[in-house]
C-alpha cells in the first residue's frame, strides 16, 4: 500500500506539473 500511495502521489505531482507547464507556456 505504501508503494501504491507513493505512485499515486507521484502521478498527481506529474499531473500538476503538466498542467502548470501548459498554463505557463501560453502565458510566456
C-alpha positions, 0 to 999 in steps of 0.5 A: 500500500505504501508503494501504491500511495507513493505512485499515486502521489507521484502521478498527481505531482506529474499531473500538476506539473503538466498542467502548470507547464501548459498554463505557463507556456501560453502565458510566456 
